Structure formats: C-alpha cells, structure tokens
Amino acid sequence: MLNLKTAELQNKEAWEKAGIALPQYDVEAMRAKTEAAPTWVHFGAGNIFRGFIARLQQDLLNQGLTDTGIVAVETFDFDVIDKIYKPYDSLALVVGMKADGKLEKNVVASIAEGVKADSSDATEMAKLEKIFVNPSLQMMSFTITEKGYALTNMEGKFFPVVESDIAAGPNGQVKHAMSVVASLLYKRFKAGKLPMAVVSMDNCSHNGEKLQKGVMTVAKAWAEKGLVEADFIAYLEDEKTIAFPWSMIDKITPRPSKVVEEELEKSGVADMAPVVTSKNTFIAPFVNCEIPEYLVVEDKFPNGRPALEKAGVYMTDRDTVNNTERMKVTTCLNPLHTALAVYGCVLGYNSIASEMKDAELKAMVEKIGYEEGMPVVVDPKILKPMDFIHEVIDERLPNPFIPDMPQRIATDTSQKIAIRFGETIKSYIAREDLDAKTLTFIPLAIAGWFRYLLAVDDEGKAIEVSSDPMKDEMQQKLSDIKFGDQASYNGELKEILKNTNLFATDLTACGLADKIEAMFVEEIAGPGAVRATLKKYLQK
C-alpha cells in the first residue's frame, strides 16, 4: 500500500503505477529553503487552498521558477492541522474530476508546513512571528470565507471576541482572524516597516477591500487605545509598504467524494478516509475538484511575488479584477448556482449535476444567464462572458463527478442575493433601453428563496434550511404563512422586498415586488405547486 508520506515519494514506480503524478522537485530542500527564507503564507488551510492555490506553487516549483513553498495557517479549525496536515507530512492528494469520469491525480507537496494561529499555543505563534519578521516574506493570502472578515453583528456592534482582542492589543492572545493578521503585521512593522502584499483570494465581492477594512478596523481600535503607534497605521495605509490587492477566484472544490476515496483505495493508497473535526469540518487527505479554474489578481506586490502568471494566473489591474468578478458573480455563475440551490432543496435534489438533468431547472438557469443576465453582463476583456457561461452551463454544472450539493450552495443566501441578483436588477433600472419589470426568472429565483425558507419541500415534507445569519429573522417574518394555504399569505414579503441591504435595490420601487409576491403565493398552493409554477413561467 502507498502512504501519503514524504519518505514514500521515493517509491516513484509504485505511484506511477497507481496513476498518481509526483512533485518534480526536492521536497525536503524546498522545506529547508522555505524555513530559511519564506516568501508566501496562506491563511485558510482547507480544500480550495490545497486543491488550487497550493497547486499553483507546485507548478512553479516543477518549472524551477521558485524554490520555496507555502506555509499554510489555520485560523478557525485547528483539527485540520492535527488530523489532515501533520499525519500526512503536509502533503495533499489532489484529484481533478473530468466530466467523462476520468481522474487527474497529483501529490501536491508545495505546502512547506501547516501552522495553527492559536494564540494560546506559544510554539505555534512563535513560528508565525519568525516568518513575519523575515524580510523575504512577499505575501500572505487568504481563503477563510467571507465570514472570516466580519467583525460586527447586524447591529454593527463588535463580536465579543473582537472586543477582547482590541483590549488585549497586538501583543496579547488575540483570536479573531483579522486581529491575528493585524498583530502579525505589527510584528513586521516593528521589524523595520517591512513591505508585503496582503491578498484575499476568497470568493466574495471586493475581497481585498473587505480584508483591508477588517485589518484596519482592528489596528485603528488599538491606536485609539494607545496600544500601537500612529506610524503603524501609516504603514498599513501606504501601498508602498502594505498592499491589499483584489482578486477573483473560481474553482469548485466540494466535499470529499466517496467515489474518489474508493478509487484511491483501489489504486493502493492507504488511509484516505475523511474525518469530521470538532468544528464539523468534513475533510480528507485528498481534495476532489473540477478541472476548470480561474484566478485573477491585481498586480500590486510591494516586496515582489511568485511568477504566478507562469502557472495560469491572470495578473492585471484592479478594474479588470472587478469586472471579471462582476461577470462571474452577477451573471455567469453565482446567480445560476443560487437559483439551483434553493429550487434543488425544495424539489428534493442532493446534487447540482442531477438538477442539470431536470428540464425545468436547466431551462430556468439558461433563462437567468443567457436571456436576463447577458444583456447587462460586464465584459472583463481577458475572458469572454459567453464562453465562460457556456462552460458553466454545458460542462461545469452538469459534471456528475463533482459531488456538489444544493444544500451547500444555499448556505448564507441572504448575504449573496444582493450581488447575485440585485446588481443585474440595478443594471436594468439604470439602462434606458431596458425595463426591470420585464424580468421573470430572476424574480422567480428570489420567490424560490422565500419558498425555501418555509422549510417544506414541494410535497409538503419538512426540510432543513442551510445555515444563514438571517435565517431565524427571516423565518420568523414568514412564520404565519402555511404550506397549502394561499390565504395565509398576508403581505409578509412587502417590507422585506424594500430592503436595499438585502437586494441592493428597493424591489417595490422598481416594480418587481408584486411579481415576486405572486410567484411566491403560487408556490405555496400545495403539493407540486413549485414544479407547476416553474412550468407555467417557462411556457410563457
């Protein structure tokens, strides 16, 4: 049996026989060089990092374009380091899943080490501080999800952990990811105002801006308390020393697939079973992912950077990053995903790929993308919107070997709906040649979200609604509405549809609220009403 261990990489014939490609560089030499002169630290040690970002650095190592790896830092779930990194020598087995069922298998060894950002562990924090005071460090990047940047609740008050971090100061035992980052940047400041780039690679709008705001909020709170020098704030605000580039990332890396696990075991790879951590992270020594991938990064790196363009990354300006992100998030992928998610849950699906075999659901996302989205799509020039959306609809979403679930995509929908649907609606309002009231399938997707929040499927059976920071509040507002009783609706959506924070615009003012209400009422009529409503609007 093959074991995912550094020492066993010497058994090249056995790995080759198993159809698994190995790194083409000296792994131990890379780790030694990284310890001496680190260049890249990444926060967020999960699947998108191991399956995409770490593989980019592996490409550069294989090409001889760099001699250092990435130090992976986990800020949330320390079990990931203890159960997935340490037992496997920080190696990852990355499996690309093609639509024809073929697998591309690679051992990724570019992760030099996994470290826990655990302020209660002096040894781990000392490792991080040593890295951050080294002049060689060029960048820190992030895939910690959009929640990782949030410092306040819906009322704008600091979370208790943030209040504690602010009181503790940069030399205290800070816990929130943004406080940890600010603390480490303070160490770098004290070491000689050393430059670097701080790069969010999270899948959210204006990610660099969110990251910068999070770090600056903590730093300025410390400054107000006299816990850091005013020069530290100036250091963070000067792009010549600390830059916060924006980026757009796109690659589906779903939960570990049982099919992949079994295939690896058949190939002779031992101990590939996923684990569930104490924080309910479902993660395995392997990462299964789709083949298509995109990373567009604003080229702003004060201390230099890896030759990422040689690994397929688009290095460009902020406007192009923003336009690419808008293309993807407001038209060509994310709105389709959200529409499939809410309707898939209500119609009993557990697979996005299976939904794409459903004639009505496939037609719905085609209408949202091709007919309603494309007239206002932003063209980033570096990618063609029509080519991108064709790949999404014809290849990516229908891939039966990507075990992505509507239940996962439906998570945090309240935080996504403004950008995914609201921006297109706003574009229609702004254009003299378009009328927002002509939209049908974007309103249908919004109505479907409200229907999903009732936690009842199309047959009247209870379903679990995915986690969402507004879940309880929204369900309370809809609590008097009953499945099978259209008369139980008494205008509960009216005030919600005016919420510009939720939808990016007042849907009543633009004339869509009445349409969404009518669709929603049709969908609560009784068993089969959701399906019937889909068919009705698709036949018009």
Summary of the structure (lengths in Angstrom):
residues: 540
radius of gyration: 24.0
end to end distance: 59.0
largest distance: 71.1
contacts: 1877
relative contact order: 0.09
helix: 49%
strand: 13%
